[in-house]
């Protein structure tokens, strides 16, 4: 895999442009320090790509590269007589990261809380104990992936549905491969029409490029993106009925109320953005406060039940601290490697932007190729590269294009990663879950079918959302 920036930065150059982070950004792409910064980013991202083989967490190389790149930015602008430029520029990137970090931290804590309360395990046990045929499981897991990912996220959804697929069809490798592909496509497609479904949609929403309600204009294109390959693969799935598994998991006390509080938190975040014109992250943190108070209630109830059941000679006065429900334990279980990876990516891309590389890419893509071709290319690149740096680069370029094209790039960046197993977090996660069965090569066999769904989703968007292109 190559980075989007590696592919495009050598195409063309654009002189200085205005930067939100601090004065004018110069075209310094030919300088030695700028080239060194680009090499550092490409090297760091190469290590990210090789994470599975090297067992080196993806956050580590980008954190290191981000720090060194900003040292190079500061040295460069100081030599140009602008010693404060780097300071003002990095503050802008830090604010963008802080909003993303707080939003995701609250969302991840809720997901962890629901997992701890057995919400996802109960859904999984219900599915595997029904005795559905393989074809029904194929459609159910894909459908649930499509509709759960807009509220949770595509990674969590893929892991949940992948567990169902493995439990039901573990020995039938052909079914497992196609069902995993279906789950990946469904989860990525479902995440594309909701700000909560994918990091890229969240970034677009927080940047103010697309309003919350406008994301739902992508519902039909996203649905088509999943349905086209699913319908074709359906004819290759057996109607065999595997033996139902005798598995029953009960949700723990308060599980349903945690789900309700999560939905209330989403409403709060949307209201903060739409009505109060405050960052959605602030609304999510208020929602984390809801969970904080409810977790105190859960802890007291469960500790009281434990005390009532314990023998009289046992002293459990401190047991709740170690074994009882604790929201800070759920916060600690957040995906810190992912959160720190986002910091590294945002700071790396932001630093390269200060050398003029984003202006160069913007000229090559949105001026030379045109908005439509550029946005379709973004989706294709998202299958090769992680879509987060791709989308952050586009948002940092801020190309002048219609609202319809902003919706188009949101769609393509969200669903394009389905074309390869390594193109999305959902695909990478399922390669780990179904190790040796669902592989890069086996996914690649169905890439033409998935690409057909990708093209169909773009066509549907252009057809039904024409009003946004004026």
Secondary structure in CASP SS format (residue, H / E / C, confidence):
PFRMAT SS
TARGET T0000
AUTHOR 0000-0000-0000
METHOD secondary structure of the structure
MODEL  1
X C 1.00
X C 1.00
X C 1.00
X H 1.00
X H 1.00
X H 1.00
X H 1.00
X H 1.00
X C 1.00
X C 1.00
X C 1.00
X C 1.00
X C 1.00
X C 1.00
X C 1.00
X C 1.00
X E 1.00
X E 1.00
X C 1.00
X C 1.00
X C 1.00
X C 1.00
X C 1.00
X E 1.00
X E 1.00
X C 1.00
X C 1.00
X C 1.00
X C 1.00
X C 1.00
X C 1.00
X H 1.00
X H 1.00
X H 1.00
X H 1.00
X H 1.00
X H 1.00
X H 1.00
X H 1.00
X H 1.00
X H 1.00
X H 1.00
X H 1.00
X H 1.00
X H 1.00
X H 1.00
X H 1.00
X H 1.00
X H 1.00
X C 1.00
X H 1.00
X H 1.00
X H 1.00
X H 1.00
X C 1.00
X C 1.00
X C 1.00
X H 1.00
X H 1.00
X H 1.00
X H 1.00
X H 1.00
X H 1.00
X H 1.00
X H 1.00
X H 1.00
X H 1.00
X H 1.00
X H 1.00
X H 1.00
X H 1.00
X H 1.00
X H 1.00
X H 1.00
X H 1.00
X H 1.00
X H 1.00
X H 1.00
X H 1.00
X C 1.00
X C 1.00
X C 1.00
X C 1.00
X C 1.00
X H 1.00
X H 1.00
X H 1.00
X H 1.00
X H 1.00
X H 1.00
X H 1.00
X H 1.00
X H 1.00
X H 1.00
X H 1.00
X H 1.00
X H 1.00
X H 1.00
X H 1.00
X H 1.00
X H 1.00
X H 1.00
X H 1.00
X H 1.00
X H 1.00
X H 1.00
X H 1.00
X H 1.00
X H 1.00
X H 1.00
X H 1.00
X H 1.00
X H 1.00
X H 1.00
X H 1.00
X H 1.00
X C 1.00
X C 1.00
X H 1.00
X H 1.00
X H 1.00
X H 1.00
X H 1.00
X H 1.00
X H 1.00
X H 1.00
X H 1.00
X H 1.00
X C 1.00
X C 1.00
X C 1.00
X C 1.00
X C 1.00
X H 1.00
X H 1.00
X H 1.00
X H 1.00
X H 1.00
X H 1.00
X H 1.00
X H 1.00
X H 1.00
X H 1.00
X H 1.00
X H 1.00
X H 1.00
X H 1.00
X H 1.00
X C 1.00
X C 1.00
X C 1.00
X C 1.00
X C 1.00
X H 1.00
X H 1.00
X H 1.00
X H 1.00
X H 1.00
X H 1.00
X H 1.00
X H 1.00
X H 1.00
X H 1.00
X H 1.00
X H 1.00
X H 1.00
X H 1.00
X H 1.00
X H 1.00
X C 1.00
X C 1.00
X C 1.00
X H 1.00
X H 1.00
X H 1.00
X H 1.00
X H 1.00
X H 1.00
X H 1.00
X H 1.00
X H 1.00
X H 1.00
X H 1.00
X H 1.00
X H 1.00
X H 1.00
X H 1.00
X H 1.00
X H 1.00
X H 1.00
X H 1.00
X C 1.00
X C 1.00
X C 1.00
X C 1.00
X C 1.00
X C 1.00
X C 1.00
X H 1.00
X H 1.00
X H 1.00
X H 1.00
X H 1.00
X H 1.00
X H 1.00
X H 1.00
X C 1.00
X C 1.00
X C 1.00
X C 1.00
X C 1.00
X H 1.00
X H 1.00
X H 1.00
X H 1.00
X H 1.00
X H 1.00
X H 1.00
X H 1.00
X H 1.00
X H 1.00
X H 1.00
X H 1.00
X H 1.00
X H 1.00
X H 1.00
X H 1.00
X H 1.00
X H 1.00
X H 1.00
X H 1.00
X H 1.00
X H 1.00
X H 1.00
X C 1.00
X C 1.00
X C 1.00
X C 1.00
X C 1.00
X C 1.00
X C 1.00
X C 1.00
X C 1.00
X C 1.00
X C 1.00
X C 1.00
X C 1.00
X C 1.00
X C 1.00
X C 1.00
X C 1.00
X C 1.00
X C 1.00
X C 1.00
X H 1.00
X H 1.00
X H 1.00
X H 1.00
X H 1.00
X H 1.00
X H 1.00
X H 1.00
X H 1.00
X H 1.00
X H 1.00
X H 1.00
X H 1.00
X H 1.00
X H 1.00
X H 1.00
X H 1.00
X H 1.00
X H 1.00
X H 1.00
X C 1.00
X C 1.00
X C 1.00
X C 1.00
X C 1.00
X H 1.00
X H 1.00
X H 1.00
X H 1.00
X H 1.00
X H 1.00
X H 1.00
X H 1.00
X H 1.00
X H 1.00
X H 1.00
X H 1.00
X H 1.00
X H 1.00
X H 1.00
X H 1.00
X H 1.00
X H 1.00
X H 1.00
X H 1.00
X H 1.00
X H 1.00
X H 1.00
X H 1.00
X H 1.00
X H 1.00
X H 1.00
X H 1.00
X H 1.00
X H 1.00
X C 1.00
X C 1.00
X C 1.00
X C 1.00
X C 1.00
X C 1.00
X C 1.00
X C 1.00
X C 1.00
X H 1.00
X H 1.00
X H 1.00
X H 1.00
X C 1.00
X C 1.00
X C 1.00
X C 1.00
X H 1.00
X H 1.00
X H 1.00
X H 1.00
X H 1.00
X H 1.00
X C 1.00
X C 1.00
X C 1.00
X H 1.00
X H 1.00
X H 1.00
X H 1.00
X H 1.00
X H 1.00
X H 1.00
X H 1.00
X H 1.00
X H 1.00
X H 1.00
X H 1.00
X H 1.00
X H 1.00
X H 1.00
X H 1.00
X H 1.00
X H 1.00
X H 1.00
X C 1.00
X C 1.00
X H 1.00
X H 1.00
X H 1.00
X H 1.00
X H 1.00
X H 1.00
X H 1.00
X H 1.00
X H 1.00
X H 1.00
X H 1.00
X H 1.00
X H 1.00
X C 1.00
X H 1.00
X H 1.00
X H 1.00
X H 1.00
X H 1.00
X H 1.00
X H 1.00
X H 1.00
X H 1.00
X H 1.00
X H 1.00
X H 1.00
X H 1.00
X H 1.00
X C 1.00
X C 1.00
X H 1.00
X H 1.00
X H 1.00
X H 1.00
X H 1.00
X H 1.00
X H 1.00
X H 1.00
X H 1.00
X H 1.00
X H 1.00
X C 1.00
X C 1.00
X C 1.00
X C 1.00
X C 1.00
X H 1.00
X H 1.00
X H 1.00
X H 1.00
X H 1.00
X H 1.00
X H 1.00
X H 1.00
X H 1.00
X H 1.00
X H 1.00
X H 1.00
X H 1.00
X H 1.00
X H 1.00
X H 1.00
X H 1.00
X C 1.00
X C 1.00
X C 1.00
X C 1.00
X C 1.00
X H 1.00
X H 1.00
X H 1.00
X H 1.00
X H 1.00
X H 1.00
X H 1.00
X H 1.00
X H 1.00
X C 1.00
X C 1.00
X C 1.00
X C 1.00
X C 1.00
X C 1.00
X H 1.00
X H 1.00
X H 1.00
X H 1.00
X H 1.00
X H 1.00
X C 1.00
X H 1.00
X H 1.00
X H 1.00
X H 1.00
X H 1.00
X H 1.00
X H 1.00
X H 1.00
X H 1.00
X H 1.00
X H 1.00
X H 1.00
X H 1.00
X H 1.00
X H 1.00
X H 1.00
X H 1.00
X H 1.00
X C 1.00
X H 1.00
X H 1.00
X H 1.00
X H 1.00
X C 1.00
END
